[in-house]
Amino acid sequence: MKSSKSYRIMIVDDDPDILLLFSRWLSAEGFDVVTAASGEAALERLHIDVPRLVITDLFMGEMSGMDLLASIHADNPLLPVIMLSGQAQIPDAVKATHMGSSAFLIKPVKQPELIDNVKRALRIGPELQDHNSIADAIIYKSKKMGELIELAQMVADSDITVFISGATGTGKEILAKAIHKASPRRDYPFVAVNCGAIPEQLLESELFGHEKGAFTGANVKHEGLFKSADKGTIFLDEIGDMPLSLQVKLLRVLQDLEVRPVGSTRSYPINVRIISATHRDLDAIVKQGEFREDLYYRLKVVPLQMMSLSERREDIPLLAAHFLQRHNKPGVKKQKNFAPEALEYLTQAPWPGNIRQLINIVDQCATLSKTGTITLNLVQRALQCEPARIQTLKNAKQEFERNYLVSVMKITNGHVANAAKIAGKNRTEFYKLLNQYEIEADEFRSNSSVIEG
């Protein structure tokens, strides 16, 4: 257990009695305490005192606690901030947590409550260490991955917005799920949506919902993915593919913490954490005018960069062994394994498809191996014969068509006639398409609204 004496805490409040009381409580616990009577004074002292945690009142003079929180996190988004308020305003609490505060406490605060939240924010105490650890969800031993996991663990406890970049197949969604499972929202939904897989005309309705009668075929109300993720996390994968017209509406959602369904005249509050990701160079497409700069900075509060497999080669033997375990049946004496030279070859391979490509190769080798040992020759043949990662035009069209059909069926809750109208097809033609892609209408006649990216 870490000692409290190694932590300096800054208390910011325009009430001298609160400063004195909290200082006594925290000093008694062994913390080093500094105080400031205003947000402006706190900012002046921040780089001098270098606190590990800031506790601030919400309503103060010219600079509010929200303004102070924004200024602190503009410079250091990982510095924990606990917000205090004498008024129990739920919208303020929701906004503060979305801006990255570690906790929102209502005055009068009792000593045990304050100390407990301070220790939780600083992750002090054996009960907070190795609990809901991101490291348990991701296989690695490389130093670079260790640094990334440590950073992800630091942001997991807050609601601060996270942006994950990295090439296709590096495991961006796996990291997003791990952050969710390590967060206080772990018992609520994790909703993933691939922004590039849903047609532009349907994406707004999928994200924000629609009212009954909002457009042709909208015979039932659809709550949307943001509402489905209530109290949980929404993962916006391939955010770089989101059309500009929808980027404006997403920015408004991030600013107001409200969604307005298509066809509605009112907005509804949301309580979700937002994690986004893309394989594209977002800096470049911002310069090209394809992505809004203001939305970019709203999403990229804490950036996390997933490394390519070639940048973490020491993790390849661990990953390969893990994926191979799926082919090893319990109770069987001769479990499959890689020959040492085969494993060495895997470690040195280029891996343009990253972890996704490694999974395919391991599956192929395990299936084709007639003995318990996967040989170097088998691995070499698997890598040489692996089909190109770029799809044919025919396959790309089929994938788009299937995604479109699934989206339309979700929007209409499985109502084939309404879905056919949206698609511009007669019912017979539409049924043929559903049969062609083995899509069952009954599967969409439920309340499920999750799309895996």
Backbone torsions as a table, in degrees:
resi	resn	phi	psi	omega
1	MET	NA	132.9	-178.9
2	LYS	-72.9	149.3	178.6
3	SER	-81.5	139.5	178.5
4	SER	-66.6	-23.1	-175.4
5	LYS	-66.0	-18.5	-179.1
6	SER	-84.5	1.9	-176.1
7	TYR	-114.8	128.8	174.1
8	ARG	-102.5	132.7	-178.6
9	ILE	-119.9	133.7	175.6
10	MET	-103.9	127.7	176.8
11	ILE	-107.0	128.0	-178.1
12	VAL	-121.3	116.5	-178.9
13	ASP	-163.4	142.9	177.6
14	ASP	-87.5	4.7	176.2
15	ASP	-101.3	109.4	-177.3
16	PRO	-62.4	-28.6	178.4
17	ASP	-66.0	-39.7	178.3
18	ILE	-66.0	-42.9	178.9
19	LEU	-58.3	-43.3	-178.5
20	LEU	-68.3	-46.9	-177.4
21	LEU	-62.8	-50.2	-178.2
22	PHE	-65.9	-33.9	177.7
23	SER	-62.6	-42.0	179.1
24	ARG	-64.3	-45.4	-179.2
25	TRP	-60.9	-46.2	-175.5
26	LEU	-74.8	-36.6	177.0
27	SER	-63.5	-37.2	178.6
28	ALA	-63.3	-25.9	178.5
29	GLU	-87.5	-1.4	177.7
30	GLY	96.2	5.3	179.5
31	PHE	-79.8	150.9	173.2
32	ASP	-90.1	118.9	-170.7
33	VAL	-114.0	133.3	170.2
34	VAL	-125.2	153.1	-175.9
35	THR	-128.9	157.9	175.1
36	ALA	-144.7	139.1	-175.2
37	ALA	-90.2	0.4	179.0
38	SER	-159.0	163.6	177.7
39	GLY	-63.8	-39.2	179.7
40	GLU	-62.5	-42.8	179.1
41	ALA	-64.8	-36.6	179.4
42	ALA	-63.3	-44.3	-179.7
43	LEU	-63.7	-35.9	178.9
44	GLU	-65.9	-33.5	-175.7
45	ARG	-92.7	-11.3	-170.3
46	LEU	-58.0	-45.2	-176.7
47	HIS	-80.4	-13.5	177.6
48	ILE	-88.1	-48.5	-177.1
49	ASP	-81.4	-27.4	179.1
50	VAL	47.5	66.9	179.6
51	PRO	-73.9	158.2	174.5
52	ARG	-92.5	-11.9	-179.5
53	LEU	-156.4	143.1	175.9
54	VAL	-119.2	132.3	172.9
55	ILE	-113.6	120.1	-175.3
56	THR	-132.6	146.5	173.4
57	ASP	-75.2	152.9	-179.7
58	LEU	-77.8	-47.9	-175.3
59	PHE	-103.7	110.1	179.4
60	MET	-145.7	138.0	168.2
61	GLY	21.8	-135.0	-177.9
62	GLU	-77.6	-39.6	179.7
63	MET	-98.9	116.2	179.8
64	SER	-78.9	169.7	176.2
65	GLY	-62.0	-35.2	177.5
66	MET	-63.5	-43.7	178.7
67	ASP	-63.3	-40.6	178.5
68	LEU	-64.2	-44.1	178.6
69	LEU	-58.3	-45.5	-179.8
70	ALA	-62.9	-41.9	179.9
71	SER	-66.1	-41.4	179.6
72	ILE	-62.4	-48.0	-175.4
73	HIS	-77.0	-16.4	172.7
74	ALA	-66.7	-30.5	-179.8
75	ASP	-96.0	-38.9	-178.1
76	ASN	-144.2	88.2	-175.6
77	PRO	-66.6	-11.1	-178.2
78	LEU	-96.9	-2.6	179.2
79	LEU	-74.5	119.1	-179.0
80	PRO	-66.7	139.0	178.3
81	VAL	-131.6	127.0	174.8
82	ILE	-104.6	128.1	-177.0
83	MET	-100.2	139.4	178.0
84	LEU	-118.6	146.8	175.6
85	SER	-151.4	141.6	176.4
86	GLY	-85.7	-4.6	180.0
87	GLN	-122.4	126.3	-177.1
88	ALA	-80.3	78.3	179.4
89	GLN	-102.7	110.5	-177.3
90	ILE	-59.9	-43.9	178.6
91	PRO	-57.8	-37.0	177.7
92	ASP	-64.1	-42.0	-179.7
93	ALA	-63.5	-43.7	180.0
94	VAL	-63.9	-45.1	-179.7
95	LYS	-63.0	-42.1	-179.6
96	ALA	-62.1	-42.7	-179.7
97	THR	-68.1	-35.8	177.8
98	HIS	-69.5	-28.0	177.5
99	MET	-80.6	-7.2	173.6
100	GLY	111.1	12.4	177.3
101	SER	-70.5	145.4	-178.4
102	SER	-77.2	-26.9	-179.7
103	ALA	-161.3	157.8	176.9
104	PHE	-129.7	109.1	-174.1
105	LEU	-109.7	140.1	-179.3
106	ILE	-98.3	127.9	176.3
107	LYS	-72.6	147.9	-2.0
108	PRO	-75.6	134.5	179.9
109	VAL	-94.1	133.7	177.9
110	LYS	-86.0	153.3	-175.7
111	GLN	-56.4	-48.9	-179.5
112	PRO	-60.3	-37.3	179.8
113	GLU	-64.5	-43.1	179.7
114	LEU	-65.0	-48.7	-177.8
115	ILE	-62.1	-41.6	-179.3
116	ASP	-62.5	-43.5	-178.9
117	ASN	-70.8	-34.5	176.7
118	VAL	-63.9	-47.4	-179.8
119	LYS	-65.4	-35.7	178.9
120	ARG	-66.9	-42.2	179.5
121	ALA	-64.7	-34.2	-179.3
122	LEU	-92.2	-1.5	-178.6
123	ARG	54.2	50.7	177.1
124	ILE	-100.4	134.8	176.6
125	GLY	114.9	140.2	-177.1
126	PRO	-60.8	-28.8	-178.3
127	GLU	-70.6	-15.3	-179.1
128	LEU	-102.7	-10.6	-178.6
129	GLN	-93.9	138.1	-178.5
130	ASP	60.9	24.3	176.8
131	HIS	-109.0	128.6	-176.2
132	ASN	51.7	47.8	-175.5
133	SER	-79.2	132.1	175.8
134	ILE	-63.9	-31.7	-179.8
135	ALA	-60.4	-26.8	179.5
136	ASP	-74.1	-19.7	-175.1
137	ALA	-97.4	-12.5	-175.5
138	ILE	-126.1	132.6	-177.4
139	ILE	-88.7	123.1	-179.5
140	TYR	-168.5	162.0	166.8
141	LYS	-144.7	-6.2	-178.6
142	SER	-70.2	149.7	-178.4
143	LYS	-64.3	-41.4	-178.8
144	LYS	-61.7	-42.9	178.4
145	MET	-67.3	-35.9	178.2
146	GLY	-60.5	-41.1	178.2
147	GLU	-65.9	-39.2	178.2
148	LEU	-65.3	-43.7	-179.5
149	ILE	-64.1	-39.5	179.2
150	GLU	-62.6	-42.3	178.7
151	LEU	-65.8	-43.3	178.7
152	ALA	-62.6	-37.9	178.8
153	GLN	-64.9	-35.7	-179.5
154	MET	-65.7	-36.6	-176.9
155	VAL	-87.6	-12.3	-173.8
156	ALA	-63.0	-37.1	-174.2
157	ASP	-71.6	-18.6	-179.5
158	SER	-101.0	179.8	175.6
159	ASP	-103.3	16.2	-176.7
160	ILE	-61.6	142.6	-176.8
161	THR	-72.5	132.7	-175.2
162	VAL	-117.7	138.5	177.9
163	PHE	-120.9	122.4	-178.2
164	ILE	-109.7	121.4	176.4
165	SER	-111.2	163.7	-179.6
166	GLY	150.8	157.7	-178.4
167	ALA	-66.6	162.7	177.3
168	THR	-60.2	135.1	176.3
169	GLY	88.2	6.4	-178.0
170	THR	-86.9	-11.6	177.2
171	GLY	99.6	35.2	-178.0
172	LYS	-64.7	-41.0	180.0
173	GLU	-68.9	-33.6	177.4
174	ILE	-62.2	-41.9	178.0
175	LEU	-65.9	-41.8	179.1
176	ALA	-60.6	-43.7	178.5
177	LYS	-63.8	-38.6	179.6
178	ALA	-64.8	-39.3	177.0
179	ILE	-63.5	-43.0	178.5
180	HIS	-60.8	-45.8	-177.5
181	LYS	-68.3	-21.8	178.4
182	ALA	-93.4	2.3	-176.2
183	SER	-100.9	167.3	176.0
184	PRO	-64.5	-10.6	179.9
185	ARG	-92.0	8.6	-171.4
186	ARG	-58.0	-26.6	-177.9
187	ASP	-86.8	2.7	-179.5
188	TYR	-116.2	173.1	-169.6
189	PRO	-64.1	147.1	165.5
190	PHE	-110.8	112.5	-175.5
191	VAL	-113.0	118.7	-179.0
192	ALA	-108.6	134.4	177.9
193	VAL	-135.4	131.4	178.0
194	ASN	-90.9	106.0	-174.8
195	CYS	-66.4	-18.3	-180.0
196	GLY	-91.8	-10.2	-175.4
197	ALA	-97.0	-10.9	-177.8
198	ILE	-105.4	130.2	179.2
199	PRO	-54.6	144.4	-175.3
200	GLU	-53.5	-40.9	-175.4
201	GLN	-71.2	-12.8	179.7
202	LEU	-107.6	-16.9	-172.5
203	LEU	-63.7	-40.7	179.8
204	GLU	-60.4	-45.0	179.3
205	SER	-64.8	-39.6	179.0
206	GLU	-63.3	-41.7	-177.5
207	LEU	-76.3	-48.9	-169.8
208	PHE	-105.7	-8.6	179.5
209	GLY	87.5	175.1	175.7
210	HIS	-149.5	156.4	176.6
211	GLU	-86.3	158.0	175.4
212	LYS	-60.5	130.5	-179.9
213	GLY	82.5	8.4	-178.0
214	ALA	-64.2	-31.0	177.5
215	PHE	-156.1	172.0	-178.7
216	THR	-57.7	124.8	179.4
217	GLY	94.5	-7.9	179.7
218	ALA	-86.4	75.1	-176.7
219	ASN	-86.9	-9.8	177.6
220	VAL	-132.8	155.4	177.2
221	LYS	-74.4	139.2	-179.2
222	HIS	-123.2	122.0	-171.4
223	GLU	-77.4	-23.9	178.4
224	GLY	87.7	161.4	-173.6
225	LEU	-71.7	-32.3	178.1
226	PHE	-62.2	-42.4	178.0
227	LYS	-70.4	-33.7	178.3
228	SER	-63.7	-28.7	-177.9
229	ALA	-90.2	16.1	-175.9
230	ASP	-49.8	128.2	-179.1
231	LYS	70.6	-1.1	-179.8
232	GLY	-112.1	-142.2	-176.0
233	THR	-127.6	136.2	171.5
234	ILE	-110.1	130.2	-178.4
235	PHE	-108.7	111.3	-179.3
236	LEU	-95.1	92.1	-178.7
237	ASP	-81.6	150.9	-178.1
238	GLU	51.7	47.1	-179.9
239	ILE	-62.6	-24.0	179.3
240	GLY	-66.8	-16.4	179.1
241	ASP	-93.4	1.5	-178.8
242	MET	-70.8	131.4	179.7
243	PRO	-63.2	149.8	-176.8
244	LEU	-57.6	-38.4	-178.3
245	SER	-61.2	-33.3	-179.7
246	LEU	-84.8	-24.3	178.1
247	GLN	-60.4	-37.7	178.9
248	VAL	-61.0	-43.5	-178.0
249	LYS	-70.6	-36.2	177.1
250	LEU	-66.3	-39.4	177.6
251	LEU	-59.6	-41.2	179.3
252	ARG	-64.7	-37.0	177.4
253	VAL	-63.2	-43.2	-179.6
254	LEU	-66.8	-33.2	-179.1
255	GLN	-77.4	-43.2	-173.2
256	ASP	-98.0	-13.3	-175.8
257	LEU	55.2	41.4	177.8
258	GLU	-141.4	150.4	174.3
259	VAL	-120.9	145.2	175.4
260	ARG	-117.7	110.7	-179.9
261	PRO	-61.6	153.7	176.9
262	VAL	-60.6	129.3	179.1
263	GLY	86.7	1.9	-178.4
264	SER	-102.0	151.8	177.1
265	THR	-101.4	-0.6	-179.8
266	ARG	-128.4	158.8	178.5
267	SER	-107.9	156.6	-177.6
268	TYR	-124.7	134.4	179.8
269	PRO	-66.4	146.8	177.1
270	ILE	-122.9	151.6	176.9
271	ASN	-133.1	80.8	-178.8
272	VAL	-136.2	153.0	170.4
273	ARG	-94.9	142.3	-177.4
274	ILE	-112.9	123.3	171.3
275	ILE	-121.6	129.7	179.8
276	SER	-122.8	162.8	-178.3
277	ALA	-155.5	157.7	173.8
278	THR	-161.2	153.0	173.5
279	HIS	-93.1	-7.8	-177.3
280	ARG	-84.4	160.5	176.1
281	ASP	-81.7	96.3	-173.7
282	LEU	-67.2	-32.2	176.7
283	ASP	-59.6	-41.3	-178.2
284	ALA	-68.5	-43.3	-176.7
285	ILE	-75.9	-20.3	170.7
286	VAL	-66.5	-44.7	179.2
287	LYS	-64.1	-31.2	180.0
288	GLN	-80.5	-5.6	179.2
289	GLY	82.2	12.3	-179.2
290	GLU	-90.4	-11.4	-179.4
291	PHE	-141.4	134.8	-176.7
292	ARG	-67.1	131.5	-179.4
293	GLU	-67.1	-38.1	-179.3
294	ASP	-66.4	-37.3	176.8
295	LEU	-69.0	-39.3	178.9
296	TYR	-55.3	-46.4	-178.6
297	TYR	-73.8	-26.6	175.0
298	ARG	-67.4	-38.3	-177.3
299	LEU	-81.2	-34.7	-172.1
300	LYS	-94.3	52.7	177.2
301	VAL	-70.9	-51.2	173.5
302	VAL	-122.0	108.0	179.1
303	PRO	-87.1	136.4	175.1
304	LEU	-124.1	129.4	-177.0
305	GLN	-107.1	111.6	175.1
306	MET	-77.4	127.7	-177.0
307	MET	-80.7	152.7	173.6
308	SER	-71.1	161.1	-177.9
309	LEU	-64.3	-31.0	179.2
310	SER	-69.7	-15.7	178.1
311	GLU	-91.6	-5.8	-179.6
312	ARG	-136.9	53.6	-173.2
313	ARG	-61.5	-29.9	-179.3
314	GLU	-66.6	-13.6	177.6
315	ASP	-86.3	-14.4	-173.7
316	ILE	-62.0	-45.2	177.7
317	PRO	-59.5	-39.9	178.0
318	LEU	-64.1	-44.7	-179.2
319	LEU	-65.2	-44.5	-179.8
320	ALA	-61.5	-42.7	178.7
321	ALA	-64.4	-38.6	179.0
322	HIS	-64.4	-46.3	-179.3
323	PHE	-68.4	-30.3	179.0
324	LEU	-69.1	-28.6	-179.0
325	GLN	-59.5	-25.2	179.4
326	ARG	-66.6	-19.4	-179.7
327	HIS	-99.6	-5.6	179.6
328	ASN	-94.5	118.6	-176.4
329	LYS	-86.8	137.8	178.7
330	PRO	-59.4	139.0	177.0
331	GLY	90.1	-12.9	179.5
332	VAL	-82.9	126.6	-175.4
333	LYS	-66.2	-46.4	-177.4
334	LYS	-91.7	92.5	177.9
335	GLN	-82.7	146.0	-179.6
336	LYS	-72.6	143.0	176.8
337	ASN	-151.9	164.2	179.1
338	PHE	-88.0	138.5	171.1
339	ALA	-64.3	148.2	-177.6
340	PRO	-52.8	-42.6	-179.1
341	GLU	-69.8	-29.3	176.8
342	ALA	-69.1	-40.6	179.2
343	LEU	-66.7	-37.6	177.5
344	GLU	-64.3	-39.9	178.8
345	TYR	-64.9	-41.5	176.9
346	LEU	-60.3	-40.0	-177.7
347	THR	-65.7	-30.7	-176.7
348	GLN	-94.6	-6.0	-177.1
349	ALA	-66.2	156.7	-176.3
350	PRO	-73.0	-34.3	177.7
351	TRP	53.4	61.6	175.5
352	PRO	-65.1	-25.4	179.3
353	GLY	-92.7	4.1	175.7
354	ASN	58.9	-145.7	-173.1
355	ILE	-62.8	-36.2	179.8
356	ARG	-60.6	-40.1	178.4
357	GLN	-68.9	-39.8	178.4
358	LEU	-60.8	-41.7	177.7
359	ILE	-59.3	-44.8	-179.8
360	ASN	-61.1	-43.3	-179.1
361	ILE	-65.7	-44.8	178.9
362	VAL	-61.6	-44.1	179.2
363	ASP	-61.7	-42.1	-179.3
364	GLN	-65.1	-45.6	-179.2
365	CYS	-64.6	-42.2	-179.1
366	ALA	-65.5	-34.8	-179.3
367	THR	-73.0	-39.5	-175.3
368	LEU	-86.6	-16.8	-178.0
369	SER	-70.7	125.7	-178.9
370	LYS	-91.0	-9.5	179.0
371	THR	-122.1	-179.0	-179.9
372	GLY	-76.5	-14.1	-177.9
373	THR	-109.2	125.1	176.3
374	ILE	-86.8	117.0	-171.6
375	THR	-84.7	165.4	176.6
376	LEU	-60.7	-42.4	-178.1
377	ASN	-60.2	-39.5	-179.6
378	LEU	-67.4	-40.6	178.8
379	VAL	-66.1	-42.7	179.9
380	GLN	-61.7	-44.2	179.8
381	ARG	-64.9	-38.2	-179.4
382	ALA	-64.4	-41.3	-179.8
383	LEU	-70.9	-36.7	-179.4
384	GLN	-72.3	-33.9	-174.6
385	CYS	-92.3	-3.9	-178.1
386	GLU	-61.8	130.3	-179.3
387	PRO	-64.1	156.1	179.8
388	ALA	-59.1	144.9	-178.1
389	ARG	-74.6	-21.1	179.9
390	ILE	-79.0	126.6	-177.9
391	GLN	-71.5	155.3	170.1
392	THR	-72.0	160.7	179.7
393	LEU	-60.3	-38.8	-179.5
394	LYS	-62.6	-46.2	-179.3
395	ASN	-66.4	-37.3	178.9
396	ALA	-64.1	-42.4	178.2
397	LYS	-62.9	-42.1	179.9
398	GLN	-64.2	-40.8	179.2
399	GLU	-64.2	-43.2	178.1
400	PHE	-62.3	-45.1	-177.3
401	GLU	-61.6	-42.0	179.6
402	ARG	-65.9	-44.3	177.6
403	ASN	-60.0	-38.4	179.0
404	TYR	-64.2	-46.1	-179.9
405	LEU	-61.2	-43.6	178.6
406	VAL	-61.1	-43.2	-179.5
407	SER	-63.4	-43.8	-179.9
408	VAL	-65.0	-39.6	179.1
409	MET	-66.8	-35.1	178.0
410	LYS	-67.9	-43.0	-179.0
411	ILE	-59.7	-38.5	-175.5
412	THR	-96.6	8.8	-178.7
413	ASN	54.0	38.6	175.0
414	GLY	81.9	11.1	179.3
415	HIS	-83.4	103.3	-171.0
416	VAL	-63.4	-42.2	-178.3
417	ALA	-61.3	-43.8	178.8
418	ASN	-67.8	-39.1	178.5
419	ALA	-63.7	-39.4	179.2
420	ALA	-62.9	-38.7	178.6
421	LYS	-63.2	-44.9	179.7
422	ILE	-62.0	-39.5	-177.7
423	ALA	-78.5	-9.3	-179.0
424	GLY	73.5	29.8	179.8
425	LYS	-120.7	154.8	170.1
426	ASN	-78.9	165.9	-171.9
427	ARG	-61.8	-38.4	-178.3
428	THR	-63.6	-46.6	178.7
429	GLU	-62.2	-39.1	-178.0
430	PHE	-67.4	-40.2	176.8
431	TYR	-61.3	-38.0	178.7
432	LYS	-62.9	-40.7	177.9
433	LEU	-63.7	-43.4	178.5
434	LEU	-60.4	-43.2	179.3
435	ASN	-65.8	-38.4	-179.8
436	GLN	-59.7	-37.9	-178.5
437	TYR	-101.3	11.7	177.1
438	GLU	53.7	46.3	179.0
439	ILE	-102.1	123.3	-179.3
440	GLU	-98.4	125.4	-179.3
441	ALA	-61.5	-33.1	-177.1
442	ASP	-61.7	-27.4	-177.8
443	GLU	-65.9	-19.3	-175.6
444	PHE	-102.7	1.1	179.6
445	ARG	-92.1	63.1	179.7
446	SER	-152.4	-173.7	-177.5
447	ASN	-95.1	3.7	-176.8
448	SER	-69.1	133.8	-179.1
449	SER	-134.0	21.1	-175.0
450	VAL	-93.5	131.6	174.2
451	ILE	-116.4	122.4	178.1
452	GLU	-82.0	130.7	-179.4
453	GLY	-82.0	NA	NA
